[in-house]
């Protein structure tokens, strides 16, 4: 019986992915629901609010692609992002 359960769980994992994959999907969907979130000009995925941590724009908000790091699309926030 235990072997059957393990095999069943293995098949489910192959088909649906694990916890991390499901959580990533939920996060991407939630970010897409952000009010006024634009679409990435490079890949078409929804963008999410981000805050620059370093460099000359440190502390400023911008729109970053939810497909990061594969896609590095970014847009300035309207009004300067402060």
HTML snippet that shows the backbone in 3Dmol.js (N, CA, C, O; Angstrom):
<script src="https://3Dmol.org/build/3Dmol-min.js"></script>
<div id="view" style="width:600px;height:400px;position:relative"></div>
<script>
const pdb = `
ATOM      1  N   UNK A   1       0.823  -1.197   0.000  1.00  0.00           N
ATOM      2  CA  UNK A   1       0.000   0.000   0.000  1.00  0.00           C
ATOM      3  C   UNK A   1       0.867   1.261   0.000  1.00  0.00           C
ATOM      4  O   UNK A   1       0.572   2.223  -0.709  1.00  0.00           O
ATOM      5  N   UNK A   2       1.924   1.252   0.789  1.00  0.00           N
ATOM      6  CA  UNK A   2       2.812   2.413   0.847  1.00  0.00           C
ATOM      7  C   UNK A   2       3.474   2.660  -0.505  1.00  0.00           C
ATOM      8  O   UNK A   2       3.614   3.804  -0.937  1.00  0.00           O
ATOM      9  N   UNK A   3       3.879   1.584  -1.166  1.00  0.00           N
ATOM     10  CA  UNK A   3       4.486   1.731  -2.492  1.00  0.00           C
ATOM     11  C   UNK A   3       3.507   2.368  -3.470  1.00  0.00           C
ATOM     12  O   UNK A   3       3.893   3.222  -4.269  1.00  0.00           O
ATOM     13  N   UNK A   4       2.256   1.961  -3.412  1.00  0.00           N
ATOM     14  CA  UNK A   4       1.234   2.529  -4.298  1.00  0.00           C
ATOM     15  C   UNK A   4       1.079   4.033  -4.044  1.00  0.00           C
ATOM     16  O   UNK A   4       0.975   4.812  -4.992  1.00  0.00           O
ATOM     17  N   UNK A   5       1.064   4.443  -2.774  1.00  0.00           N
ATOM     18  CA  UNK A   5       0.937   5.861  -2.432  1.00  0.00           C
ATOM     19  C   UNK A   5       2.147   6.646  -2.930  1.00  0.00           C
ATOM     20  O   UNK A   5       2.002   7.751  -3.451  1.00  0.00           O
ATOM     21  N   UNK A   6       3.330   6.078  -2.772  1.00  0.00           N
ATOM     22  CA  UNK A   6       4.548   6.758  -3.224  1.00  0.00           C
ATOM     23  C   UNK A   6       4.545   6.911  -4.742  1.00  0.00           C
ATOM     24  O   UNK A   6       4.911   7.966  -5.261  1.00  0.00           O
ATOM     25  N   UNK A   7       4.137   5.875  -5.448  1.00  0.00           N
ATOM     26  CA  UNK A   7       4.067   5.951  -6.906  1.00  0.00           C
ATOM     27  C   UNK A   7       3.039   6.989  -7.344  1.00  0.00           C
ATOM     28  O   UNK A   7       3.273   7.747  -8.286  1.00  0.00           O
ATOM     29  N   UNK A   8       1.913   7.018  -6.662  1.00  0.00           N
ATOM     30  CA  UNK A   8       0.864   7.986  -6.975  1.00  0.00           C
ATOM     31  C   UNK A   8       1.361   9.413  -6.756  1.00  0.00           C
ATOM     32  O   UNK A   8       1.121  10.292  -7.584  1.00  0.00           O
ATOM     33  N   UNK A   9       2.045   9.639  -5.655  1.00  0.00           N
ATOM     34  CA  UNK A   9       2.593  10.969  -5.360  1.00  0.00           C
ATOM     35  C   UNK A   9       3.637  11.359  -6.404  1.00  0.00           C
ATOM     36  O   UNK A   9       3.703  12.516  -6.820  1.00  0.00           O
ATOM     37  N   UNK A  10       4.451  10.392  -6.824  1.00  0.00           N
ATOM     38  CA  UNK A  10       5.465  10.660  -7.845  1.00  0.00           C
ATOM     39  C   UNK A  10       4.842  11.079  -9.159  1.00  0.00           C
ATOM     40  O   UNK A  10       5.329  12.001  -9.813  1.00  0.00           O
ATOM     41  N   UNK A  11       3.772  10.413  -9.551  1.00  0.00           N
ATOM     42  CA  UNK A  11       3.073  10.765 -10.791  1.00  0.00           C
ATOM     43  C   UNK A  11       2.445  12.152 -10.688  1.00  0.00           C
ATOM     44  O   UNK A  11       2.516  12.941 -11.630  1.00  0.00           O
ATOM     45  N   UNK A  12       1.836  12.444  -9.555  1.00  0.00           N
ATOM     46  CA  UNK A  12       1.230  13.761  -9.345  1.00  0.00           C
ATOM     47  C   UNK A  12       2.296  14.845  -9.422  1.00  0.00           C
ATOM     48  O   UNK A  12       2.073  15.895 -10.024  1.00  0.00           O
ATOM     49  N   UNK A  13       3.450  14.596  -8.818  1.00  0.00           N
ATOM     50  CA  UNK A  13       4.542  15.568  -8.842  1.00  0.00           C
ATOM     51  C   UNK A  13       5.010  15.815 -10.272  1.00  0.00           C
ATOM     52  O   UNK A  13       5.254  16.959 -10.657  1.00  0.00           O
ATOM     53  N   UNK A  14       5.137  14.748 -11.063  1.00  0.00           N
ATOM     54  CA  UNK A  14       5.566  14.896 -12.458  1.00  0.00           C
ATOM     55  C   UNK A  14       4.576  15.738 -13.255  1.00  0.00           C
ATOM     56  O   UNK A  14       4.974  16.576 -14.064  1.00  0.00           O
ATOM     57  N   UNK A  15       3.291  15.511 -13.024  1.00  0.00           N
ATOM     58  CA  UNK A  15       2.256  16.194 -13.798  1.00  0.00           C
ATOM     59  C   UNK A  15       2.024  17.631 -13.351  1.00  0.00           C
ATOM     60  O   UNK A  15       1.865  18.526 -14.182  1.00  0.00           O
ATOM     61  N   UNK A  16       2.005  17.854 -12.033  1.00  0.00           N
ATOM     62  CA  UNK A  16       1.612  19.156 -11.504  1.00  0.00           C
ATOM     63  C   UNK A  16       2.758  19.965 -10.925  1.00  0.00           C
ATOM     64  O   UNK A  16       2.610  21.168 -10.715  1.00  0.00           O
ATOM     65  N   UNK A  17       3.880  19.348 -10.667  1.00  0.00           N
ATOM     66  CA  UNK A  17       4.988  20.033 -10.028  1.00  0.00           C
ATOM     67  C   UNK A  17       4.848  19.971  -8.519  1.00  0.00           C
ATOM     68  O   UNK A  17       3.856  19.473  -7.987  1.00  0.00           O
ATOM     69  N   UNK A  18       5.849  20.479  -7.851  1.00  0.00           N
ATOM     70  CA  UNK A  18       5.850  20.468  -6.395  1.00  0.00           C
ATOM     71  C   UNK A  18       5.321  21.759  -5.816  1.00  0.00           C
ATOM     72  O   UNK A  18       4.750  22.587  -6.524  1.00  0.00           O
ATOM     73  N   UNK A  19       5.515  21.920  -4.530  1.00  0.00           N
ATOM     74  CA  UNK A  19       5.029  23.093  -3.809  1.00  0.00           C
ATOM     75  C   UNK A  19       5.589  24.376  -4.402  1.00  0.00           C
ATOM     76  O   UNK A  19       4.856  25.347  -4.590  1.00  0.00           O
ATOM     77  N   UNK A  20       6.871  24.383  -4.694  1.00  0.00           N
ATOM     78  CA  UNK A  20       7.513  25.591  -5.213  1.00  0.00           C
ATOM     79  C   UNK A  20       6.896  26.029  -6.544  1.00  0.00           C
ATOM     80  O   UNK A  20       6.638  27.214  -6.753  1.00  0.00           O
ATOM     81  N   UNK A  21       6.665  25.082  -7.427  1.00  0.00           N
ATOM     82  CA  UNK A  21       6.075  25.415  -8.721  1.00  0.00           C
ATOM     83  C   UNK A  21       4.671  25.977  -8.557  1.00  0.00           C
ATOM     84  O   UNK A  21       4.303  26.947  -9.220  1.00  0.00           O
ATOM     85  N   UNK A  22       3.886  25.364  -7.669  1.00  0.00           N
ATOM     86  CA  UNK A  22       2.526  25.853  -7.440  1.00  0.00           C
ATOM     87  C   UNK A  22       2.546  27.248  -6.833  1.00  0.00           C
ATOM     88  O   UNK A  22       1.759  28.110  -7.223  1.00  0.00           O
ATOM     89  N   UNK A  23       3.444  27.469  -5.880  1.00  0.00           N
ATOM     90  CA  UNK A  23       3.545  28.773  -5.237  1.00  0.00           C
ATOM     91  C   UNK A  23       3.979  29.839  -6.233  1.00  0.00           C
ATOM     92  O   UNK A  23       3.474  30.961  -6.197  1.00  0.00           O
ATOM     93  N   UNK A  24       4.906  29.503  -7.117  1.00  0.00           N
ATOM     94  CA  UNK A  24       5.338  30.452  -8.139  1.00  0.00           C
ATOM     95  C   UNK A  24       4.166  30.842  -9.030  1.00  0.00           C
ATOM     96  O   UNK A  24       3.994  32.018  -9.350  1.00  0.00           O
ATOM     97  N   UNK A  25       3.365  29.869  -9.429  1.00  0.00           N
ATOM     98  CA  UNK A  25       2.191  30.153 -10.255  1.00  0.00           C
ATOM     99  C   UNK A  25       1.209  31.069  -9.551  1.00  0.00           C
ATOM    100  O   UNK A  25       0.647  31.974 -10.167  1.00  0.00           O
ATOM    101  N   UNK A  26       1.001  30.842  -8.271  1.00  0.00           N
ATOM    102  CA  UNK A  26       0.092  31.680  -7.484  1.00  0.00           C
ATOM    103  C   UNK A  26       0.635  33.097  -7.383  1.00  0.00           C
ATOM    104  O   UNK A  26      -0.119  34.063  -7.499  1.00  0.00           O
ATOM    105  N   UNK A  27       1.934  33.226  -7.168  1.00  0.00           N
ATOM    106  CA  UNK A  27       2.544  34.559  -7.061  1.00  0.00           C
ATOM    107  C   UNK A  27       2.439  35.326  -8.371  1.00  0.00           C
ATOM    108  O   UNK A  27       2.110  36.512  -8.373  1.00  0.00           O
ATOM    109  N   UNK A  28       2.715  34.662  -9.472  1.00  0.00           N
ATOM    110  CA  UNK A  28       2.631  35.325 -10.777  1.00  0.00           C
ATOM    111  C   UNK A  28       1.206  35.796 -11.030  1.00  0.00           C
ATOM    112  O   UNK A  28       0.993  36.907 -11.516  1.00  0.00           O
ATOM    113  N   UNK A  29       0.243  34.965 -10.705  1.00  0.00           N
ATOM    114  CA  UNK A  29      -1.159  35.335 -10.889  1.00  0.00           C
ATOM    115  C   UNK A  29      -1.531  36.521 -10.009  1.00  0.00           C
ATOM    116  O   UNK A  29      -2.234  37.425 -10.460  1.00  0.00           O
ATOM    117  N   UNK A  30      -1.071  36.532  -8.764  1.00  0.00           N
ATOM    118  CA  UNK A  30      -1.371  37.633  -7.844  1.00  0.00           C
ATOM    119  C   UNK A  30      -0.751  38.933  -8.343  1.00  0.00           C
ATOM    120  O   UNK A  30      -1.372  39.993  -8.258  1.00  0.00           O
ATOM    121  N   UNK A  31       0.452  38.854  -8.854  1.00  0.00           N
ATOM    122  CA  UNK A  31       1.112  40.061  -9.366  1.00  0.00           C
ATOM    123  C   UNK A  31       0.391  40.601 -10.589  1.00  0.00           C
ATOM    124  O   UNK A  31       0.341  41.812 -10.809  1.00  0.00           O
ATOM    125  N   UNK A  32      -0.166  39.695 -11.380  1.00  0.00           N
ATOM    126  CA  UNK A  32      -0.901  40.121 -12.570  1.00  0.00           C
ATOM    127  C   UNK A  32      -2.161  40.887 -12.188  1.00  0.00           C
ATOM    128  O   UNK A  32      -2.657  41.705 -12.963  1.00  0.00           O
ATOM    129  N   UNK A  33      -2.672  40.621 -10.998  1.00  0.00           N
ATOM    130  CA  UNK A  33      -3.887  41.268 -10.533  1.00  0.00           C
ATOM    131  C   UNK A  33      -3.634  42.653  -9.945  1.00  0.00           C
ATOM    132  O   UNK A  33      -4.586  43.364  -9.623  1.00  0.00           O
ATOM    133  N   UNK A  34      -2.362  43.052  -9.798  1.00  0.00           N
ATOM    134  CA  UNK A  34      -2.068  44.369  -9.239  1.00  0.00           C
ATOM    135  C   UNK A  34      -2.745  45.433 -10.095  1.00  0.00           C
ATOM    136  O   UNK A  34      -2.754  45.365 -11.324  1.00  0.00           O
ATOM    137  N   UNK A  35      -3.306  46.411  -9.407  1.00  0.00           N
ATOM    138  CA  UNK A  35      -3.991  47.483 -10.130  1.00  0.00           C
ATOM    139  C   UNK A  35      -3.018  48.217 -11.037  1.00  0.00           C
ATOM    140  O   UNK A  35      -1.941  48.632 -10.611  1.00  0.00           O
ATOM    141  N   UNK A  36      -3.409  48.369 -12.273  1.00  0.00           N
ATOM    142  CA  UNK A  36      -2.623  49.152 -13.208  1.00  0.00           C
ATOM    143  C   UNK A  36      -1.312  48.520 -13.622  1.00  0.00           C
ATOM    144  O   UNK A  36      -0.462  49.204 -14.192  1.00  0.00           O
ATOM    145  N   UNK A  37      -1.118  47.244 -13.357  1.00  0.00           N
ATOM    146  CA  UNK A  37       0.140  46.584 -13.718  1.00  0.00           C
ATOM    147  C   UNK A  37       0.251  46.497 -15.239  1.00  0.00           C
ATOM    148  O   UNK A  37      -0.632  45.942 -15.893  1.00  0.00           O
ATOM    149  N   UNK A  38       1.325  47.039 -15.803  1.00  0.00           N
ATOM    150  CA  UNK A  38       1.503  46.957 -17.251  1.00  0.00           C
ATOM    151  C   UNK A  38       1.984  45.572 -17.677  1.00  0.00           C
ATOM    152  O   UNK A  38       2.294  44.719 -16.845  1.00  0.00           O
ATOM    153  N   UNK A  39       2.037  45.377 -18.966  1.00  0.00           N
ATOM    154  CA  UNK A  39       2.533  44.139 -19.549  1.00  0.00           C
ATOM    155  C   UNK A  39       3.973  44.383 -19.983  1.00  0.00           C
ATOM    156  O   UNK A  39       4.302  45.469 -20.461  1.00  0.00           O
ATOM    157  N   UNK A  40       4.828  43.386 -19.821  1.00  0.00           N
ATOM    158  CA  UNK A  40       6.237  43.518 -20.194  1.00  0.00           C
ATOM    159  C   UNK A  40       6.360  43.779 -21.696  1.00  0.00           C
ATOM    160  O   UNK A  40       5.779  43.049 -22.499  1.00  0.00           O
ATOM    161  N   UNK A  41       7.110  44.810 -22.079  1.00  0.00           N
ATOM    162  CA  UNK A  41       7.270  45.106 -23.501  1.00  0.00           C
ATOM    163  C   UNK A  41       8.133  44.067 -24.223  1.00  0.00           C
ATOM    164  O   UNK A  41       8.083  43.964 -25.448  1.00  0.00           O
ATOM    165  N   UNK A  42       8.926  43.295 -23.466  1.00  0.00           N
ATOM    166  CA  UNK A  42       9.820  42.319 -24.084  1.00  0.00           C
ATOM    167  C   UNK A  42       9.173  40.951 -24.294  1.00  0.00           C
ATOM    168  O   UNK A  42       9.334  40.343 -25.353  1.00  0.00           O
ATOM    169  N   UNK A  43       8.427  40.456 -23.266  1.00  0.00           N
ATOM    170  CA  UNK A  43       7.904  39.085 -23.365  1.00  0.00           C
ATOM    171  C   UNK A  43       6.389  38.989 -23.222  1.00  0.00           C
ATOM    172  O   UNK A  43       5.820  37.935 -23.506  1.00  0.00           O
ATOM    173  N   UNK A  44       5.717  40.064 -22.788  1.00  0.00           N
ATOM    174  CA  UNK A  44       4.265  40.048 -22.670  1.00  0.00           C
ATOM    175  C   UNK A  44       3.725  39.544 -21.349  1.00  0.00           C
ATOM    176  O   UNK A  44       2.509  39.510 -21.159  1.00  0.00           O
ATOM    177  N   UNK A  45       4.605  39.146 -20.419  1.00  0.00           N
ATOM    178  CA  UNK A  45       4.137  38.704 -19.098  1.00  0.00           C
ATOM    179  C   UNK A  45       3.756  39.926 -18.279  1.00  0.00           C
ATOM    180  O   UNK A  45       4.188  41.037 -18.587  1.00  0.00           O
ATOM    181  N   UNK A  46       2.951  39.735 -17.236  1.00  0.00           N
ATOM    182  CA  UNK A  46       2.609  40.876 -16.382  1.00  0.00           C
ATOM    183  C   UNK A  46       3.844  41.369 -15.633  1.00  0.00           C
ATOM    184  O   UNK A  46       4.789  40.618 -15.393  1.00  0.00           O
ATOM    185  N   UNK A  47       3.811  42.638 -15.274  1.00  0.00           N
ATOM    186  CA  UNK A  47       4.922  43.219 -14.524  1.00  0.00           C
ATOM    187  C   UNK A  47       4.503  43.418 -13.074  1.00  0.00           C
ATOM    188  O   UNK A  47       3.313  43.491 -12.769  1.00  0.00           O
ATOM    189  N   UNK A  48       5.483  43.506 -12.182  1.00  0.00           N
ATOM    190  CA  UNK A  48       5.233  43.672 -10.753  1.00  0.00           C
ATOM    191  C   UNK A  48       6.030  44.862 -10.234  1.00  0.00           C
ATOM    192  O   UNK A  48       7.086  45.201 -10.767  1.00  0.00           O
ATOM    193  N   UNK A  49       5.504  45.490  -9.180  1.00  0.00           N
ATOM    194  CA  UNK A  49       6.233  46.594  -8.551  1.00  0.00           C
ATOM    195  C   UNK A  49       7.490  46.058  -7.898  1.00  0.00           C
ATOM    196  O   UNK A  49       7.464  45.046  -7.198  1.00  0.00           O
ATOM    197  N   UNK A  50       8.580  46.746  -8.135  1.00  0.00           N
ATOM    198  CA  UNK A  50       9.863  46.391  -7.533  1.00  0.00           C
ATOM    199  C   UNK A  50      10.490  47.662  -6.981  1.00  0.00           C
ATOM    200  O   UNK A  50      10.075  48.771  -7.315  1.00  0.00           O
ATOM    201  N   UNK A  51      11.484  47.487  -6.140  1.00  0.00           N
ATOM    202  CA  UNK A  51      12.209  48.629  -5.592  1.00  0.00           C
ATOM    203  C   UNK A  51      13.696  48.395  -5.810  1.00  0.00           C
ATOM    204  O   UNK A  51      14.238  47.365  -5.410  1.00  0.00           O
ATOM    205  N   UNK A  52      14.351  49.364  -6.450  1.00  0.00           N
ATOM    206  CA  UNK A  52      15.790  49.259  -6.700  1.00  0.00           C
ATOM    207  C   UNK A  52      16.535  49.272  -5.369  1.00  0.00           C
ATOM    208  O   UNK A  52      16.276  50.115  -4.510  1.00  0.00           O
ATOM    209  N   UNK A  53      17.458  48.334  -5.209  1.00  0.00           N
ATOM    210  CA  UNK A  53      18.197  48.230  -3.948  1.00  0.00           C
ATOM    211  C   UNK A  53      19.560  48.899  -3.987  1.00  0.00           C
ATOM    212  O   UNK A  53      20.131  49.215  -2.943  1.00  0.00           O
ATOM    213  N   UNK A  54      20.084  49.115  -5.186  1.00  0.00           N
ATOM    214  CA  UNK A  54      21.417  49.710  -5.270  1.00  0.00           C
ATOM    215  C   UNK A  54      21.516  50.583  -6.513  1.00  0.00           C
ATOM    216  O   UNK A  54      20.593  50.647  -7.324  1.00  0.00           O
ATOM    217  N   UNK A  55      22.643  51.244  -6.642  1.00  0.00           N
ATOM    218  CA  UNK A  55      22.876  52.094  -7.801  1.00  0.00           C
ATOM    219  C   UNK A  55      22.249  53.466  -7.653  1.00  0.00           C
ATOM    220  O   UNK A  55      21.756  53.827  -6.585  1.00  0.00           O
ATOM    221  N   UNK A  56      22.272  54.222  -8.734  1.00  0.00           N
ATOM    222  CA  UNK A  56      21.765  55.595  -8.681  1.00  0.00           C
ATOM    223  C   UNK A  56      20.261  55.660  -8.446  1.00  0.00           C
ATOM    224  O   UNK A  56      19.753  56.697  -8.018  1.00  0.00           O
ATOM    225  N   UNK A  57      19.543  54.577  -8.716  1.00  0.00           N
ATOM    226  CA  UNK A  57      18.094  54.551  -8.513  1.00  0.00           C
ATOM    227  C   UNK A  57      17.679  53.849  -7.223  1.00  0.00           C
ATOM    228  O   UNK A  57      16.504  53.518  -7.062  1.00  0.00           O
ATOM    229  N   UNK A  58      18.602  53.615  -6.309  1.00  0.00           N
ATOM    230  CA  UNK A  58      18.304  52.902  -5.060  1.00  0.00           C
ATOM    231  C   UNK A  58      17.128  53.556  -4.339  1.00  0.00           C
ATOM    232  O   UNK A  58      17.086  54.775  -4.169  1.00  0.00           O
ATOM    233  N   UNK A  59      16.175  52.724  -3.920  1.00  0.00           N
ATOM    234  CA  UNK A  59      15.001  53.210  -3.206  1.00  0.00           C
ATOM    235  C   UNK A  59      13.837  53.592  -4.096  1.00  0.00           C
ATOM    236  O   UNK A  59      12.725  53.784  -3.605  1.00  0.00           O
ATOM    237  N   UNK A  60      14.065  53.705  -5.384  1.00  0.00           N
ATOM    238  CA  UNK A  60      12.996  54.077  -6.312  1.00  0.00           C
ATOM    239  C   UNK A  60      12.258  52.836  -6.790  1.00  0.00           C
ATOM    240  O   UNK A  60      12.858  51.782  -6.998  1.00  0.00           O
ATOM    241  N   UNK A  61      10.950  52.975  -6.960  1.00  0.00           N
ATOM    242  CA  UNK A  61      10.136  51.869  -7.454  1.00  0.00           C
ATOM    243  C   UNK A  61      10.119  51.866  -8.975  1.00  0.00           C
ATOM    244  O   UNK A  61      10.238  52.910  -9.617  1.00  0.00           O
ATOM    245  N   UNK A  62       9.970  50.677  -9.535  1.00  0.00           N
ATOM    246  CA  UNK A  62       9.862  50.512 -10.979  1.00  0.00           C
ATOM    247  C   UNK A  62       9.026  49.270 -11.251  1.00  0.00           C
ATOM    248  O   UNK A  62       8.754  48.487 -10.341  1.00  0.00           O
ATOM    249  N   UNK A  63       8.625  49.093 -12.492  1.00  0.00           N
ATOM    250  CA  UNK A  63       7.918  47.880 -12.899  1.00  0.00           C
ATOM    251  C   UNK A  63       8.959  46.908 -13.436  1.00  0.00           C
ATOM    252  O   UNK A  63       9.737  47.257 -14.324  1.00  0.00           O
ATOM    253  N   UNK A  64       8.977  45.689 -12.899  1.00  0.00           N
ATOM    254  CA  UNK A  64       9.890  44.649 -13.362  1.00  0.00           C
ATOM    255  C   UNK A  64       9.100  43.445 -13.839  1.00  0.00           C
ATOM    256  O   UNK A  64       8.037  43.142 -13.297  1.00  0.00           O
ATOM    257  N   UNK A  65       9.603  42.770 -14.831  1.00  0.00           N
ATOM    258  CA  UNK A  65       8.916  41.612 -15.405  1.00  0.00           C
ATOM    259  C   UNK A  65       8.851  40.464 -14.401  1.00  0.00           C
ATOM    260  O   UNK A  65       9.828  40.185 -13.705  1.00  0.00           O
ATOM    261  N   UNK A  66       7.694  39.797 -14.328  1.00  0.00           N
ATOM    262  CA  UNK A  66       7.545  38.635 -13.451  1.00  0.00           C
ATOM    263  C   UNK A  66       8.289  37.431 -14.019  1.00  0.00           C
ATOM    264  O   UNK A  66       8.387  36.399 -13.356  1.00  0.00           O
ATOM    265  N   UNK A  67       8.808  37.546 -15.224  1.00  0.00           N
ATOM    266  CA  UNK A  67       9.587  36.473 -15.829  1.00  0.00           C
ATOM    267  C   UNK A  67      11.071  36.560 -15.520  1.00  0.00           C
ATOM    268  O   UNK A  67      11.863  35.795 -16.070  1.00  0.00           O
ATOM    269  N   UNK A  68      11.465  37.494 -14.636  1.00  0.00           N
ATOM    270  CA  UNK A  68      12.863  37.636 -14.246  1.00  0.00           C
ATOM    271  C   UNK A  68      13.322  36.356 -13.562  1.00  0.00           C
ATOM    272  O   UNK A  68      12.542  35.820 -12.774  1.00  0.00           O
ATOM    273  N   UNK A  69      14.477  35.836 -13.783  1.00  0.00           N
ATOM    274  CA  UNK A  69      15.638  36.399 -14.464  1.00  0.00           C
ATOM    275  C   UNK A  69      15.713  36.089 -15.961  1.00  0.00           C
ATOM    276  O   UNK A  69      16.597  36.601 -16.648  1.00  0.00           O
ATOM    277  N   UNK A  70      14.795  35.255 -16.480  1.00  0.00           N
ATOM    278  CA  UNK A  70      14.839  34.957 -17.911  1.00  0.00           C
ATOM    279  C   UNK A  70      14.595  36.218 -18.737  1.00  0.00           C
ATOM    280  O   UNK A  70      15.228  36.420 -19.773  1.00  0.00           O
ATOM    281  N   UNK A  71      13.680  37.058 -18.278  1.00  0.00           N
ATOM    282  CA  UNK A  71      13.374  38.317 -18.963  1.00  0.00           C
ATOM    283  C   UNK A  71      13.737  39.464 -18.034  1.00  0.00           C
ATOM    284  O   UNK A  71      13.349  39.467 -16.866  1.00  0.00           O
ATOM    285  N   UNK A  72      14.465  40.423 -18.540  1.00  0.00           N
ATOM    286  CA  UNK A  72      14.899  41.544 -17.712  1.00  0.00           C
ATOM    287  C   UNK A  72      14.160  42.837 -18.061  1.00  0.00           C
ATOM    288  O   UNK A  72      14.668  43.935 -17.837  1.00  0.00           O
ATOM    289  N   UNK A  73      12.955  42.690 -18.613  1.00  0.00           N
ATOM    290  CA  UNK A  73      12.155  43.854 -18.975  1.00  0.00           C
ATOM    291  C   UNK A  73      11.821  44.711 -17.757  1.00  0.00           C
ATOM    292  O   UNK A  73      11.488  44.186 -16.695  1.00  0.00           O
ATOM    293  N   UNK A  74      11.910  46.031 -17.917  1.00  0.00           N
ATOM    294  CA  UNK A  74      11.611  46.959 -16.822  1.00  0.00           C
ATOM    295  C   UNK A  74      11.040  48.246 -17.397  1.00  0.00           C
ATOM    296  O   UNK A  74      11.342  48.629 -18.528  1.00  0.00           O
ATOM    297  N   UNK A  75      10.207  48.907 -16.596  1.00  0.00           N
ATOM    298  CA  UNK A  75       9.631  50.202 -16.976  1.00  0.00           C
ATOM    299  C   UNK A  75       9.639  51.110 -15.768  1.00  0.00           C
ATOM    300  O   UNK A  75       9.530  50.650 -14.631  1.00  0.00           O
ATOM    301  N   UNK A  76       9.770  52.403 -16.015  1.00  0.00           N
ATOM    302  CA  UNK A  76       9.702  53.376 -14.922  1.00  0.00           C
ATOM    303  C   UNK A  76       8.269  53.486 -14.434  1.00  0.00           C
ATOM    304  O   UNK A  76       7.322  53.301 -15.198  1.00  0.00           O
ATOM    305  N   UNK A  77       8.121  53.789 -13.148  1.00  0.00           N
ATOM    306  CA  UNK A  77       6.798  54.055 -12.581  1.00  0.00           C
ATOM    307  C   UNK A  77       6.389  55.456 -13.015  1.00  0.00           C
ATOM    308  O   UNK A  77       7.226  56.352 -13.122  1.00  0.00           O
ATOM    309  N   UNK A  78       5.107  55.634 -13.263  1.00  0.00           N
ATOM    310  CA  UNK A  78       4.622  56.975 -13.575  1.00  0.00           C
ATOM    311  C   UNK A  78       4.776  57.838 -12.341  1.00  0.00           C
ATOM    312  O   UNK A  78       4.467  57.395 -11.235  1.00  0.00           O
ATOM    313  N   UNK A  79       5.241  59.043 -12.507  1.00  0.00           N
ATOM    314  CA  UNK A  79       5.419  59.947 -11.376  1.00  0.00           C
ATOM    315  C   UNK A  79       6.756  59.778 -10.671  1.00  0.00           C
ATOM    316  O   UNK A  79       6.947  60.330  -9.587  1.00  0.00           O
ATOM    317  N   UNK A  80       7.674  59.040 -11.248  1.00  0.00           N
ATOM    318  CA  UNK A  80       9.003  58.942 -10.675  1.00  0.00           C
ATOM    319  C   UNK A  80       9.245  57.765  -9.753  1.00  0.00           C
ATOM    320  O   UNK A  80      10.401  57.434  -9.485  1.00  0.00           O
ATOM    321  N   UNK A  81       8.210  57.126  -9.261  1.00  0.00           N
ATOM    322  CA  UNK A  81       8.382  55.924  -8.470  1.00  0.00           C
ATOM    323  C   UNK A  81       8.898  56.102  -7.068  1.00  0.00           C
ATOM    324  O   UNK A  81       9.517  55.188  -6.522  1.00  0.00           O
ATOM    325  N   UNK A  82       8.661  57.261  -6.463  1.00  0.00           N
ATOM    326  CA  UNK A  82       9.116  57.448  -5.076  1.00  0.00           C
ATOM    327  C   UNK A  82       8.004  57.314  -4.110  1.00  0.00           C
ATOM    328  O   UNK A  82       8.215  57.442  -2.904  1.00  0.00           O
TER     329      UNK A  82
END
`;
const viewer = $3Dmol.createViewer("view");
viewer.addModel(pdb, "pdb");
viewer.setStyle({}, {cartoon: {color: "spectrum"}});
viewer.zoomTo();
viewer.render();
</script>
